[in-house]
Amino acid sequence: MGKLSTHVLDTANGCPAAGMQVTLLRLLPEGGTQELRRLTLDADGRGGGPLLEGEALQAGRYRLVFSVAPYFRARGTELPAVPFIDEVPLDFGIADPASHYHVPLLVSPWSYSTYRGS
């Protein structure tokens, strides 16, 4: 059974991004988006289980939006009024809904990196 998961690591503080807000959207073929979930990452910087799994995971285009600046501000990081990175939107595709798609994010207030994890 396929599933979608995420994990965020705070590279500025060397820890999981516990408490970060994440929104999962489906990108619609005709344009626009459909919000599927909003969640708060747990103490390990994870969604507390799959974001989608089974029949809910369909082939198509998706977007994860990570609320980076609010997370760092909540940790006490001083950011300018207009932060360098406010949100990180990651667009990705699900080609095989029977597979596991893991979308990790490594993030600081000044940079981020992602890849297809396992």
C-alpha positions in Angstrom: 0.0 0.0 0.0 1.4 3.4 -1.0 1.9 6.3 1.3 3.2 9.9 1.5 5.2 11.1 4.4 7.4 14.1 5.4 10.1 15.0 7.9 11.6 18.4 8.6 15.0 19.0 10.1 16.0 22.4 11.4 19.6 22.7 10.3 20.2 26.1 12.0 19.5 24.5 15.5 20.4 20.9 14.7 17.1 19.4 15.6 13.7 18.2 14.3 11.4 21.1 13.3 8.8 20.3 16.0 5.7 22.5 15.8 6.2 23.6 12.2 2.9 24.0 10.3 2.5 22.1 7.0 -0.2 22.2 4.4 -0.7 19.5 1.8 -2.4 20.5 -1.5 -3.4 18.6 -4.6 -2.6 20.5 -7.8 -5.6 20.2 -10.0 -5.2 19.5 -13.8 -7.5 22.4 -14.7 -5.5 24.7 -12.5 -5.9 25.7 -8.9 -5.4 23.6 -5.8 -7.4 21.4 -3.4 -6.3 21.5 0.3 -6.1 18.0 1.6 -4.5 18.5 5.1 -3.1 21.0 7.6 -0.9 19.6 10.3 1.7 20.4 13.0 4.9 18.4 13.0 5.5 16.3 16.1 8.5 16.3 18.4 10.5 14.3 15.8 9.6 16.8 13.0 7.2 14.3 11.3 3.5 14.3 10.5 2.7 11.7 13.1 2.0 9.1 10.4 1.4 9.1 6.6 0.0 12.3 5.2 -1.9 10.2 2.6 -2.1 6.4 2.2 -4.1 3.7 0.4 -6.9 4.9 -1.8 -6.3 8.6 -0.7 -2.9 8.5 -2.4 -3.6 9.0 -6.1 -1.3 9.7 -9.1 -0.9 13.4 -9.8 0.8 16.6 -8.7 1.0 17.7 -5.1 2.4 20.6 -3.1 3.6 20.7 0.5 3.8 24.2 2.0 6.1 24.5 5.0 5.6 27.6 7.2 9.3 28.3 7.9 9.4 31.9 9.2 6.6 31.4 11.8 8.5 28.3 13.0 11.8 30.1 13.5 10.1 33.1 15.1 8.4 30.8 17.6 11.8 29.4 18.4 13.0 33.0 19.2 15.0 33.5 16.0 15.2 37.2 15.1 14.1 37.6 11.5 13.6 40.7 9.4 10.0 42.0 8.9 10.3 40.5 5.4 12.1 37.2 6.0 14.4 35.7 3.4 12.4 32.4 3.5 8.8 32.7 4.7 7.2 29.6 3.3 8.7 26.7 1.3 6.3 25.3 -1.3 7.5 22.0 -2.7 5.7 20.7 -5.8 6.2 17.0 -6.6 4.5 14.2 -8.5 3.1 10.9 -7.5 3.5 8.5 -10.5 3.0 5.2 -8.7 0.4 5.4 -5.9 1.5 1.9 -4.7 4.9 3.3 -3.7 6.2 5.1 -0.6 6.9 8.8 -1.3 8.9 10.5 1.4 9.5 14.3 1.1 12.2 15.4 3.7 13.1 19.1 4.1 16.3 20.4 5.6 15.8 24.1 6.4 17.2 27.2 8.1 16.0 30.8 7.9 18.4 31.2 4.9 18.4 28.0 2.9 16.6 24.7 2.3 17.1 21.4 0.5 14.9 18.5 -0.3 15.1 15.1 -2.1 13.0 12.0 -2.5 13.6 10.0 0.6 12.9 6.4 1.6 
